[in-house]
Amino acid sequence: MNEGGRILAYHDRSDGGLFATVCEMAFAGRCGATLYLDNLAFDPRQLDVDGHERQTDVLAGNLDARILAALFSEELGAVLQVRRHERTAVMQLLREAGLSAQSQVIGHPNADGVVRFIVNGRPVFAEARSKLHRAWSEVTHHIQRLRDNPLCAEQEYDRLLDEGDPGLNARLTFDPGEDIAAPFIARGARPRIAVLREQGVNGQMEMAAAFDRAGFGCVDVHMSDIISGRVRLADFKGFAACGGFSYGDVLGAGEGWAKSILFNPRARAEFEAFFQRADSFALGACNGCQMMSNLKAIIPGAENWPHFERNASEQYEARVALVEVARSPSILFAGMEASRIPIATAHGEGRAVFKSAVEMDACRYLVSARFVDNRGGVTEAYPGNPNGSPGGITAVTTPDGRFTILMPHPERVFRSILLSWHPSDWGEDSPWMRMFRNARAWVG
């Protein structure tokens, strides 16, 4: 049926009938909709309390039973959106499927943000989509206020009134299709990188896939390998600390993982020596970000890094967020400055907390990425900023740029198809692949 992408949107007619179906489609598409009810073939006959059929002429003012049935019947059905020039072809397919008698054109989207139902050339109902969306979300909002941070609940609810919100978008200052690592890969050398994990970490496969694609030789390294002496970080050009839930986060996200390094003489010596080298680099994502922030005492130049604490929303936040790459020394973000890119986030303790305003100011030039709203403005408001970090901070680096930590998950979206939304002109590699190729180019 959808060969050639004829169906632009689909929603089954279920709870609430056609009225709720069209409203929900308008909410998702952030547009208005105009429907013409004149020719909808619904039987107006209803049963009275004794089970006998009766004819209802007028209900709710001028809305007769036929119109009410058209709007609120919850029988099997669906609403399809197709392009105007595809309408004939779609109706032909429905005829071939034996559904033509039950199928008809009922309306179209509109640009004025109003959900409108028309009978005999006049509107019988018209209301702003934003107001309907707030009514639809009201119960959820009140539950959220009781369950979560009330301020975050209000910020998310008020966002529904922003008619001018452009929605998720992207702006790139580089070509994501350019493989800057290709010349180095062509030489046949694959520098070794340790894909580091601890008990409970689960992001090692995506991380290894991204670095492998960038031309590294990836080695799965568990902390027990380092603690036992089976593996030495001296044998690697870099390491990537992966996301997940080390030790179930029962000691605080990343805390237990960091302590397994700081309180073990062999492990601490391995990491200290690695950080002191001039030819090493490291990436910490999500749980790895939290872990490395707790190692800042042994990472040169990281003394002003923040600690990561519970999200302001008081909930685990797994969503797509929009971030802007800031100008910083990070080798991983080289050439990506000012790009605005969607990214996956999944964390319960991602709010950057500084000991003092002095520490935050000292870290200002090390910030590598910030959460921004859909207009590109740095935001602390939920849900554009899912954790409430000050100044939208979500990635920091060291003065030499070799060690970078970030709360979102670039490794989970290094392919465009892994994003729930991306511009149609993006190819196989998403812009986040540039981070991993930057690492390969830096190693040389």
Summary of the structure (lengths in Angstrom):
residues: 444
radius of gyration: 27.3
end to end distance: 50.0
largest distance: 87.8
contacts: 1407
relative contact order: 0.11
helix: 35%
strand: 24%
